[in-house]
Every structure is written in structure tokens, then in C-alpha cells.
Amino acid sequence: MSVMTKEEFAREVRGYTLHMYRLAYSILNNSTDAEDAVSEAVLHAYEKLRTLRDPDSFKNWILQITANEAKKIYRQNKRTGAVAWEENLSPAFYDEHHELWDAVMQLDGGYRDVIVLFYYEQCTIPEISRILECRQGTVKSRLYRAKEQLRERLM
């Protein structure tokens, strides 16, 4: 198996930057921290590029690294008391359904990230389970509860 070249890696990262940002933002709910998480994820991914077994699974691999970096930043902020919540996502990263995105961003973190991964990133339950490092049953129950909360908010 061959390792990706720098150019291939850069092209893949460019293709998934918005996805990475959206996931990091769903965990951190703060644009500055989300940008930091994406930057750290890219650096970490490049350093660990040899561990990518299948180039076709790059998206899931980079999203898992992004989720881990975002969780690390969240834990650091929580310890230092620096958790800052933003009211709105930068307009450049809005989806076409602002009201829905706003409702998703009001969900608790564990529900936000499964909704973002499932509906915005089109990840499957097993992929979300691997990315978030939790059981598939946990993903399914979070997804169900998140959809219930969204229904209540949007009615």
C-alpha cells in the first residue's frame, strides 16, 4: 500500500475542510476553537498519514481526527473555564436552511454532532460510531433523541 503524496493529501484536505469545520463547530460551538481544531486535525493527520490504511476512507479518518481534536480543545477549555459559546455560526458556513441549522446548533453537544455527521456529512451509523468512538446503539439513541428535540423546536 502506498502513502499519499503531499499534493494528494492537500487536495483531500481542501475537499473536506468545510466538513471538518462543521463537525468541530458542532462539538465546540465556537468558531475560533473550531478553526483551531481543524488546524490541529490537519497537522495531526499529516503527521499520521502512514496510519491511513485505505485512501477511500480518508473522509471518515480525517473526521475522526477532527472530532478528537475538538474534544481535546473542549476538555482543555472546560478545565480552564474558557468555554465560550457563540450565538451564530459565521455566515460563510451556513447551510441553506438557516432555521434548521440554528435549531441543530441549540442541541446539546452529543446530539449536535450525530445530527451533523448523519444529515450534513451523510455518514452511516457505523461510520459515526467510529468517528465519535462510541457504540452504534449510542449513536442511534442520540440520533433519535436529537430528532425529537428538533421536532419540538421547529413545530
Secondary structure, DSSP 8 states (H G I E B T S, - for coil): -----HHHHHHHHHHHHHHHHHHHHHHH--HHHHHHHHHHHHHHHHHTGGG---GGGHHHHHHHHHHHHHHHHHHHHHHHT-----SS--GGG--S-HHHHHHHHTS-HHHHHHHIIIIIS---HHHHHHHHTS-HHHHHHHHHHHHHHHHHHH-
